[in-house]
Amino acid sequence: MTENSEDSVFEPRADKPQFLTDRRFAEFELHPLLLQGLEEAGFIQCTPIQAQTLPVSLAGKDVAGQAQTGTGKTAAFLITVFSKLLEHPPQPGDLPSALIVAPTRELALQIHEEALRIGKYLPFSIHPVIGGIDYQKQADVLRHGADIVICTPGRIIDYYKQGVFKTGNIRIVVIDEADRLLDLGFAQDMRFILRKLPRYDKRQSMLFSATLAYRVLELTYEFMNVPEFIAVAPEKTTVEGIEQVLYHVGMDQKLPLLLGILQNENWNRVLIFVNTKTGVEWVSRKLKGNGFPAEGISGDLPQRKRLKLMEDFKEGKITILVATDVASRGIHVEDITHVINYDLPQDPENYVHRIGRTARAGKTGKALSLACESYVFHLEAIEALLGNKIPVAWPPQEWYVEDKAGHIAIERERRNGKPERKPSKKRPTKPAEKPRQPVSTFRFTIPRGENYFPGSFFGFGPQPLRTTVSAIDADERFVEEESATTAEAPTSEEPAIAAVDAPMAPAEATATDTNDTSKPPAKKRRRRRKKKTSTPPADEAATDVPVDSSKDISEDDIPF
């Protein structure tokens, strides 16, 4: 008899699906007690994934399978686990022999419930190890011995680090919904767990995923022993029995259209997906205010409340459930007729997982999506993954129903579910600061004269204008002569010749050839040449000018 720490209530299975194969479970060499449990649970014929997986897995080979949710892959790996342990039954008090890892608590509990149903007559202890349940109670169960552990990554790693969970006797490991595990950020945790297990050639490994992406294949290549890849209808991403419809609607009209859909569609159980936790609470309260029995489930709810909501949804006490993607993988109810994407998912693979909640076990279902201006940008990636366009429909005007719930204020909640405390007293205001006395400062000023130029005080101004004549290159330069002379005009019309001193010395000012003293002296450009041989006049004998006696001076050589 299968041991279990908590009683489980089994719900009646759905009608016989229409996509079963002709192969029966009795054709496999299974243990009689296992076959008896399968028959009582309603497993007679195999689904496609079961018919392809069991011959390989029962032979002891590793399997990497791709199949949609609701196709029977859970039963496929549970039959393999039970058969593996029945070959060498574990003794009471031994270390765990099988490990099954799931991405969410709800999915782990679903697998645990299915294992109790199939292994009803088997002598194995099966226990879930998940968060949100008594920590010490689960630790005591692991210490006393558990043959099959169904867990989530975070809690089992915690027990491993505490020395409560030991992996030395693990003979088979199963990773369910591997793509979802990676989506939730458990890539490093999964690598940590797989490295702590016995070597890949000392154990059997099975991996199942809705999509075999590159990151999922990386796990198979790194931690599995040459797995056999099995895919059921890999060219079709979604189940054929799902009717998909897309509505383009504004953000302010999404709630009225949702109310109209619920009033006009013929539904039995509805699952509504919203992208945010606050959105889940807002939509669920709006639906309640308009007379629809809806409840919201998200990752922030306490575990006991989440389990209670899931149980009520399965039993039909709740017919409308609003959820986030975190909780979507654990919702395994076989008679969900409608899935409504109130918000388009940001990850296109989440769209496949969402609509896979309906049309399970060969049934048909309907997936309705509302594309608003905030999330319509994700539509292109979703259709690229599907390989086809989602049919667009335009609802009639009477489907837009008026909201009667009124304004709803959403309170932010902590992890423990309690609302945040509001400050009881206002913070005291700071006293007004006294005006400060002005501080006298020294102001440096630069003296500015008539010829002031910016920077001249620091030596960056222009230098005073000078006229220089070099005795060496006097033939090649033109010099502008300063005319700021106030000397008396010469009495003689005889031109005055300026004497040239040593080279690079400033030239002496010369008198201009004019008798008009009323006008200021005019500037004059003249060409200075090197003095040639000349005899100075008698009255200018005092000037020291070198004369070359070897050459004569003609009238043409005189510059004026």
C-alpha positions in Angstrom: 0.0 0.0 0.0 1.4 3.4 -0.9 2.3 5.5 2.1 1.3 9.2 2.3 1.4 11.7 5.0 -1.7 13.5 3.9 -5.0 12.2 2.6 -5.8 13.0 -1.0 -9.2 13.3 -2.5 -9.4 11.8 -6.0 -11.7 13.4 -8.6 -13.4 11.3 -11.3 -11.4 11.1 -14.5 -12.7 12.6 -17.7 -14.3 10.7 -20.5 -12.3 8.5 -22.7 -10.1 10.6 -25.0 -10.4 10.2 -28.8 -6.7 10.3 -29.6 -5.5 7.0 -28.0 -3.5 4.4 -29.9 -4.2 0.7 -30.3 -1.4 -0.3 -28.0 -2.4 -1.4 -24.5 -0.5 -1.2 -21.3 -1.0 -4.9 -20.8 1.3 -5.5 -23.8 4.3 -4.2 -21.8 6.0 -6.4 -19.2 4.7 -4.5 -16.2 4.3 -5.7 -12.6 0.8 -7.1 -11.9 0.3 -4.6 -9.0 1.2 -1.7 -11.3 -1.2 -3.0 -14.0 -3.9 -3.2 -11.4 -3.4 0.4 -10.4 -3.4 1.5 -14.0 -6.7 -0.3 -14.7 -8.4 1.2 -11.7 -7.1 4.7 -12.7 -8.6 4.2 -16.1 -5.4 3.7 -18.1 -6.1 0.9 -20.6 -4.7 2.2 -24.0 -1.6 4.3 -24.5 -1.5 7.8 -25.8 1.1 8.6 -28.6 3.7 9.9 -26.2 3.2 6.8 -23.9 3.4 4.4 -26.8 6.7 5.9 -28.0 8.3 6.5 -24.7 7.7 3.3 -22.7 9.5 0.9 -25.0 12.6 3.1 -24.7 12.4 4.0 -21.0 11.6 0.5 -19.8 14.7 -0.7 -21.5 16.7 1.6 -19.2 17.7 4.3 -21.8 17.5 8.1 -21.2 14.6 9.9 -22.9 14.1 13.5 -23.9 10.5 13.9 -24.9 8.5 16.8 -26.4 4.8 16.7 -25.9 2.0 19.1 -25.0 0.4 19.2 -21.7 -2.5 16.8 -21.3 -1.1 14.1 -23.6 -0.2 11.6 -20.8 3.5 12.2 -20.3 3.1 12.2 -16.6 1.9 8.6 -16.6 4.7 7.7 -19.0 7.5 8.7 -16.6 5.6 7.5 -13.5 5.3 3.9 -15.0 9.0 4.0 -15.8 9.9 5.1 -12.2 7.8 2.4 -10.6 9.2 -0.3 -12.9 12.7 0.8 -12.2 12.2 0.6 -8.4 10.4 -2.7 -8.6 13.5 -4.3 -10.2 15.4 -3.7 -6.9 12.9 -2.6 -4.3 14.4 -0.2 -1.7 14.4 -1.2 2.0 12.6 0.8 4.6 14.8 3.7 5.9 17.0 3.8 2.7 17.9 7.0 1.0 15.6 8.2 -1.8 15.8 6.2 -5.0 13.9 8.5 -7.4 13.7 12.2 -7.8 11.1 14.1 -9.8 11.6 17.9 -10.3 8.7 20.2 -11.2 8.7 24.0 -11.8 5.8 24.9 -9.5 4.2 23.7 -6.3 0.9 23.0 -8.0 2.4 20.8 -10.6 4.4 18.9 -8.0 1.2 18.2 -6.1 -0.5 17.1 -9.4 2.3 14.6 -10.1 2.1 13.4 -6.5 -1.7 12.8 -6.8 -1.2 10.9 -10.1 1.5 8.8 -8.5 -0.7 7.9 -5.6 -3.4 6.9 -8.1 -1.2 4.7 -10.3 0.9 3.3 -7.5 -2.0 2.5 -5.2 -0.9 -1.1 -4.6 2.9 -0.6 -4.7 5.0 -0.6 -1.5 6.7 2.7 -2.1 6.6 5.9 0.0 5.9 8.9 -2.1 6.2 12.4 -0.6 6.1 15.9 -2.1 8.8 18.4 -0.9 7.7 21.9 -1.8 7.7 25.3 -0.3 4.9 26.8 1.7 4.4 23.7 3.8 5.7 22.9 7.3 9.5 22.9 7.0 10.3 20.6 9.9 7.6 18.1 9.0 9.0 17.6 5.5 12.5 17.3 7.0 11.4 14.6 9.4 9.8 12.7 6.4 13.1 12.8 4.5 15.1 11.6 7.6 12.8 8.6 8.1 13.0 7.6 4.5 11.2 8.5 1.2 11.5 6.2 -1.8 10.2 8.8 -4.4 10.6 12.5 -3.8 8.6 14.9 -5.9 9.9 18.4 -5.4 10.5 22.0 -6.5 14.2 23.1 -6.9 14.4 25.7 -4.1 13.1 23.6 -1.2 15.1 20.4 -2.1 18.3 22.4 -2.5 17.7 23.9 1.0 17.3 20.4 2.5 20.4 19.2 0.6 22.6 22.0 2.1 21.2 21.2 5.5 22.2 17.5 5.1 18.6 16.3 5.3 18.3 15.2 1.7 21.0 12.9 0.4 21.5 11.9 -3.3 23.8 9.0 -3.1 21.1 6.4 -3.8 19.3 8.1 -6.7 18.7 5.6 -9.5 16.3 7.6 -11.7 15.7 11.3 -12.1 12.8 13.0 -14.0 12.6 16.7 -15.0 9.1 17.7 -16.0 8.3 20.9 -17.8 12.0 21.7 -18.3 11.3 24.8 -20.4 9.2 26.3 -17.7 11.9 25.6 -15.1 14.3 27.7 -17.2 11.7 30.4 -17.8 11.3 30.8 -14.0 15.1 31.2 -13.5 15.9 27.7 -12.2 18.7 27.1 -14.7 21.5 27.4 -12.0 19.5 25.4 -9.5 18.9 22.6 -11.9 22.6 22.4 -12.7 23.4 22.4 -9.0 20.9 19.5 -8.4 22.1 17.4 -11.4 25.8 17.8 -10.4 25.0 16.4 -6.9 23.4 13.3 -8.3 25.3 10.1 -9.2 27.1 10.2 -12.6 24.9 10.1 -15.7 26.0 6.5 -16.4 25.0 5.4 -12.9 21.4 6.6 -13.2 18.6 6.9 -15.7 17.4 10.3 -16.7 14.1 11.5 -18.3 13.3 15.0 -19.4 10.0 16.3 -20.8 9.2 19.7 -22.2 6.5 21.3 -24.3 9.2 22.9 -26.5 12.8 21.6 -27.0 14.6 24.9 -27.2 18.4 25.2 -27.4 18.7 25.8 -23.6 16.7 22.7 -22.9 18.8 20.6 -25.3 21.9 22.0 -23.5 20.7 20.3 -20.3 20.3 17.0 -22.2 23.8 17.1 -23.7 25.4 18.1 -20.4 23.7 15.8 -17.9 22.1 12.9 -19.8 23.6 9.7 -21.2 22.9 9.9 -25.0 19.2 10.4 -24.7 16.6 9.2 -27.2 14.7 12.2 -28.5 10.9 11.5 -28.9 8.5 14.1 -30.2 4.8 13.8 -30.7 3.7 16.0 -33.7 6.7 18.3 -33.5 5.5 20.3 -36.5 2.4 21.4 -34.6 3.1 23.6 -31.6 -0.5 23.7 -30.3 -3.2 21.1 -29.9 -5.6 20.7 -32.9 -8.7 20.8 -30.7 -8.1 24.4 -29.6 -10.1 27.1 -31.4 -8.1 30.3 -31.3 -9.7 33.8 -31.6 -8.0 37.2 -31.4 -9.8 40.4 -30.5 -8.2 43.8 -31.0 -9.5 46.1 -28.3 -8.4 49.2 -26.4 -7.2 49.0 -22.9 -10.3 50.8 -21.6 -12.6 48.4 -23.4 -10.9 45.1 -22.3 -13.0 44.7 -19.1 -16.4 45.4 -20.9 -15.5 42.9 -23.6 -14.5 40.3 -21.0 -17.8 40.7 -19.3 -19.6 40.4 -22.7 -17.6 37.2 -23.5 -18.6 35.6 -20.2 -22.2 36.5 -20.9 -22.4 35.3 -24.5 -20.0 32.3 -24.6 -21.2 28.8 -23.6 -18.6 27.9 -21.0 -18.2 25.4 -18.2 -15.0 26.4 -16.5 -12.9 29.5 -17.5 -9.3 30.2 -16.9 -8.2 33.8 -17.3 -4.5 34.8 -17.6 -3.2 38.2 -16.5 0.5 39.2 -16.6 0.8 40.9 -13.2 -0.2 40.0 -9.6 -2.0 43.2 -9.1 -3.9 42.7 -12.4 -5.1 39.3 -11.1 -6.6 40.8 -8.0 -8.1 43.7 -9.9 -9.8 41.5 -12.6 -11.0 39.0 -10.0 -12.6 41.7 -7.9 -14.1 43.3 -10.9 -15.7 40.1 -12.0 -17.1 39.5 -8.5 -18.5 43.0 -8.5 -20.4 42.2 -11.8 -21.9 38.9 -10.4 -19.3 36.3 -11.7 -17.9 33.8 -9.1 -14.2 34.4 -9.8 -11.1 33.9 -7.7 -7.5 35.0 -8.3 -4.4 32.9 -7.7 -0.8 34.1 -7.9 2.6 33.4 -6.4 2.1 35.8 -3.5 -0.8 33.8 -2.0 0.0 31.5 1.0 0.4 27.9 -0.1 -2.5 26.7 1.9 -4.8 29.2 0.3 -3.5 28.3 -3.2 -4.2 24.6 -2.6 -7.7 25.4 -1.3 -8.4 27.5 -4.4 -7.1 24.7 -6.7 -9.2 22.1 -5.0 -12.4 24.3 -5.2 -11.7 24.9 -8.9 -11.3 21.1 -9.6 -14.5 20.3 -7.7 -16.5 23.0 -9.5 -17.0 25.3 -6.5 -15.1 27.9 -8.5 -15.9 28.2 -12.2 -13.8 31.2 -13.1 -10.1 31.3 -12.0 -7.8 34.3 -12.7 -4.1 33.4 -12.6 -0.6 34.4 -13.6 1.9 32.3 -15.6 3.6 31.1 -12.4 0.4 29.2 -11.4 -0.6 28.1 -14.9 1.6 24.9 -15.0 0.0 23.4 -11.9 -3.6 23.7 -13.2 -4.4 20.2 -14.5 -8.2 20.2 -14.9 -9.4 18.3 -17.8 -12.7 20.0 -18.5 -11.7 23.7 -18.9 -13.7 24.9 -21.8 -12.3 28.4 -22.3 -8.9 30.0 -21.8 -8.9 33.8 -22.0 -5.7 35.8 -22.4 -6.7 39.1 -20.8 -3.1 40.1 -21.4 -1.0 38.7 -24.2 2.1 37.0 -22.7 5.5 38.6 -23.2 7.1 35.2 -23.8 5.6 33.5 -26.8 6.2 30.0 -25.3 3.9 31.0 -22.4 1.1 31.4 -24.9 1.4 27.8 -25.9 1.4 26.7 -22.2 -1.6 28.9 -21.4 -3.9 27.6 -24.1 -2.7 24.1 -23.4 -4.8 24.2 -20.2 -7.9 23.5 -22.4 -8.6 20.7 -24.9 -6.9 18.2 -22.6 -7.2 14.4 -23.0 -8.6 14.7 -26.5 -11.3 17.2 -25.8 -11.9 20.5 -27.5 -11.6 24.0 -26.1 -11.5 27.6 -27.0 -8.7 30.2 -26.5 -9.6 33.8 -26.7 -7.0 36.6 -26.6 -7.4 40.3 -26.1 -4.7 42.4 -27.8 -4.6 45.9 -26.4 -2.1 48.7 -27.2 0.1 47.7 -24.3 0.7 44.1 -25.2 0.0 43.9 -29.0 3.7 44.2 -29.7 4.1 40.6 -28.5 1.7 39.2 -31.1 4.3 39.0 -33.9 6.6 36.7 -31.8 3.6 34.5 -30.8 2.5 34.0 -34.4 6.0 33.3 -35.5 6.2 30.5 -32.9 2.9 29.1 -33.9 3.7 29.3 -37.6 0.4 30.8 -38.6 -1.8 33.9 -37.9 -4.3 33.8 -35.2 -7.8 34.3 -36.6 -9.1 37.8 -35.8 -12.8 38.4 -34.9 -14.7 41.7 -34.3 -17.2 41.3 -31.5 -20.6 43.0 -31.9 -21.3 46.2 -30.1 -23.6 44.6 -27.6 -20.8 42.5 -26.3 -19.3 45.5 -24.6 -21.0 45.4 -21.3 -21.0 48.2 -18.8 -18.9 47.7 -15.7 -21.1 47.9 -12.5 -18.4 47.2 -9.9 -17.2 50.8 -9.6 -13.8 51.9 -8.5 -11.6 49.2 -6.9 -8.5 50.2 -4.9 -5.7 47.6 -4.8 -3.7 47.3 -1.7 -0.1 46.1 -1.9 0.6 43.0 0.1 3.6 41.5 1.6 4.9 38.0 1.0 2.9 36.7 4.0 -0.3 38.0 2.6 -0.8 40.8 5.2 -1.3 44.3 3.9 1.4 46.8 4.5 1.2 49.0 7.6 0.3 52.5 7.0 2.2 55.2 9.1 0.1 56.1 12.2 1.6 59.5 12.6 2.8 62.0 10.2 6.4 62.8 10.2 7.3 66.0 12.0 8.2 68.8 9.7 11.6 70.3 9.9 11.7 73.8 11.6 12.3 76.7 9.2 16.0 77.6 9.0 17.1 81.0 10.2 18.3 83.3 7.5 22.1 83.4 7.3 24.0 86.7 7.6 25.6 87.8 4.4 29.4 87.2 4.4 31.5 90.0 3.1 33.8 88.9 0.4 36.8 90.5 -1.2 36.3 91.3 -4.8 39.4 91.5 -7.0 39.2 94.0 -9.8 41.6 94.6 -12.7 42.5 98.2 -13.5 41.3 99.2 -16.9 42.8 102.0 -18.8 42.2 103.6 -22.2 44.1 100.9 -24.1 42.7 98.0 -22.0 42.7 94.6 -23.7 41.3 91.4 -22.1 44.2 89.4 -20.7 46.7 92.1 -20.9 46.9 92.2 -17.1 48.3 88.6 -17.2 50.6 89.2 -20.1 48.4 87.9 -22.9 47.7 91.3 -24.6 49.2 92.5 -27.9 52.6 93.9 -27.9 53.1 97.6 -28.8 53.6 98.3 -32.4 57.2 98.7 -33.5 58.9 99.4 -36.8 62.2 97.6 -37.2 64.6 97.5 -40.1 67.3 95.0 -40.5 70.4 96.0 -42.3 70.7 92.5 -43.8 67.2 92.0 -45.2 66.2 95.7 -45.8 65.8 95.0 -49.5 63.0 92.5 -48.8 60.8 94.1 -46.1 58.1 96.8 -46.1 57.7 98.6 -42.9 54.8 100.9 -41.9 56.3 104.0 -40.4 54.7 105.5 -37.4 53.5 109.0 -38.0 53.0 110.2 -34.5 55.7 112.8 -34.6 55.2 116.4 -33.6 58.6 117.6 -34.9 58.8 120.9 -36.8 58.6 120.7 -40.6 62.0 121.0 -42.4 62.8 124.5 -43.7 64.5 123.2 -46.7 62.9 121.3 -49.6 65.9 119.1 -49.6 64.9 115.6 -48.6 66.1 114.3 -45.3 67.7 110.9 -45.3 67.1 108.8 -42.2 70.2 107.4 -40.9 70.2 103.7 -40.2 71.9 102.6 -37.0 73.0 99.2 -36.1 70.9 96.2 -37.4 67.5 95.4 -35.6 67.5 99.0 -34.1 64.4 101.1 -34.4 64.4 103.6 -37.2 64.6 107.2 -36.5 61.5 109.3 -37.4 62.0 111.5 -40.5 60.4 114.7 -41.4 57.8 114.7 -44.1 58.1 116.6 -47.4 55.4 119.1 -46.8 55.1 122.7 -45.7 51.5 122.4 -44.5 51.8 122.5 -40.7 48.0 122.8 -40.2 47.4 119.1 -41.2 48.7 116.2 -39.3 51.6 114.4 -40.9 50.4 111.8 -43.3 51.6 108.2 -43.2 54.0 107.2 -45.9 55.0 103.9 -47.2 58.4 103.8 -48.7 60.9 101.2 -49.6 64.0 101.0 -47.5 67.0 99.9 -49.4 70.5 99.2 -48.3 72.5 102.4 -48.7 75.0 102.4 -51.5 78.1 104.4 -52.0 77.2 108.1 -51.4 78.9 111.3 -50.2 77.0 112.8 -47.4 76.3 116.5 -47.5 78.4 118.9 -45.5 75.7 119.7 -43.0 75.2 116.0 -42.3 78.8 115.0 -41.9 78.1 114.2 -38.3 76.0 111.2 -39.2 77.9 107.9 -39.2 76.8 106.3 -42.5 79.0 103.8 -44.2 79.9 104.8 -47.8 81.1 102.6 -50.6 83.5 104.7 -52.7 83.8 102.1 -55.4 80.3 102.9 -56.8 78.8 106.1 -58.1 75.3 107.3 -57.2 73.0 108.4 -60.0 69.8 110.5 -59.7 67.7 107.4 -60.3 69.1 105.8 -57.2 67.8 108.5 -55.0 64.5 107.2 -53.6 62.8 110.7 -53.4 
